[in-house]
Amino acid sequence: MASVLGTSSSAILASRFLSSPSPRTSIPSFSFNPGQSYVKRLYGGIGIHGKKGRSQFHVAVTNVATEINTVEQDQKLNAKNSQRPVYPFAAIVGQDEMKLCLLLNVIDPKIGGVMIMGDRGTGKSTTVRSLVDLLPEIKVVSGDPYNSDPEDPESMGVEVRESVLKGDQLSVVLTKINMVDLPLGATEDRVCGTIDIEKALTEGIKAFEPGLLAKANRGILYVDEVNLLDDHLVDVLLDSAASGWNTVEREGISISHPARFILIGSGNPEEGELRPQLLDRFGMHAQVGTVRDAELRVKIVEERSRFDKNPNEFRKSYDDEQEKLQEQITAARSTLSSVQIDHELKVKISKVCSELNVDGLRGDIVTNRAAKALAALKGRDKVTTEDIATVIPNCLRHRLRKDPLESIDSGLLVIEKFYEVFN
C-alpha cells in the first residue's frame, strides 16, 4: 500500500524536516513519505510493548432498559452477524493522515475527536466505520443504558452512582467501545432522549428513554456530512462536547447523564462550511485528497472488487494485520499514562501556537496529547521532536484565523512556523 499524503505541501515539508540531519536517534514514525507502505511502517517500525457535582433531581425517574433480556441479546447478536461485513482498516490504501488521526483518538479519547474533510469518494466514511474492528474492550456496568464506568464516578449514570453510594455490588461486563452513527435527519428527541409515553400511559410512571448521546457515552459518535447538520443538532453537540453531560428537560422532568464521546465528523468542503464553534470542538483535522497515482487507483479498485465479491474471505486475508494493529492500540492505551514530554518541547509547542495567533489553549493541549499518543503507539515512553512534527499540522490547521486573501494551505503555515521555533 503506497502512501499518497506525500503529495500535500504540508506533508512534503514535514517529511523534509524529519529527513534532515538531527542529533537525535532516528526512530521509525508515521512520516509522510511518498511511496512508503503504511502497513510496513505501522507493523515494521513500531514495536509492541507490552468533584464535578451534578444538580440533584427533584423528580424520581426510572430508566428504561436497566436490565438486558437474554433473548434481546441473542437477537442483537444474530442481527449483528447478519449485517454486511465491515471493510478492514488495514486494507485501506493510502490516506495515512486520516488513519493516524483516528488511531490517536482511540488511544487517547481526550484528544477530542477528528474532523475529516476532503473530496467525495475518497473513503472517508469507509475508513471511519472500519475502525469498529479495532476498538478495544472497556468495563461497563451490566444493563446500564449509559455504559457507565464502574471505576469512574464522572462516567456513571445517576442510578449507578446511587447504587455505589448505597454499597450495592455492581455487575460488571467487558464490551467493545461503541460507535454510533448520527443521521442528518435525526430529531432532537432521538439524539437527546425523551419521555417514554407508552410507559407513562400504561403504568403511570414517568420514564426517560435514553437517546443516541446516551448510547455514545464512552464511545464514538460519528456524523457523516457534518457540515450539513441542522443548527439545533449542532447546538446539542456543542453543549454535550463542552460539558461531557447531556441534560434533558421534558414534561416536568430534569435529567442529566454522562455523554463523553469521541466526536468524529466527515464532509466535503464544497458542500458548505462548518460553524466555527463546532469546528473548534474537534481535536484534530485531517485533510483527505483524491488519489492521483494511476497504479494506486487501480490497486484501490481491485481491493474493493475483492471485498464486494467475497467480503468474509477478504476480511480473513487481513486478520493477521488487523490483530497486530489491535494489539498495538491496546498496548498504547495501557502505557499512555507513563509517556513523558520535556518541558522545553512544551514551551516550543506553546510558542508555535502563540505566534500563529491560535485562540485559546485547546491547540496547546491537543498537540501535547496527540504527541504523547503517537509516542505510545510507537512503544516509547518519551515524546520526540519528530512526534510533534507529525501531529502539529492536524492539531492547529483548523484553529488558525481565516484570511480571505491567503491562498496558502493552513497546514503549510503551521509547518513553516514549526521550522522557525524548533530549529
PyMOL commands that set and color helices and strands:
alter all, ss='L'
color gray80, all
select helices_A, chain A and resi 5-7+9-19+38-44+70-82+89-91+96-107+109-111+124-134+153-155+158-166+188-192+197-203+212-216+226-228+231-243+269-271+276-279+294-309+311-316+319-338+343-355+362-377+385-399+410-422
alter helices_A, ss='H'
color red, helices_A
select strands_A, chain A and resi 62-63+114-118+137-141+172-176+179-181+193-195+207-210+220-224+245-250+253-258+262-267+284-288
alter strands_A, ss='S'
color yellow, strands_A
deselect
rebuild
show_as cartoon
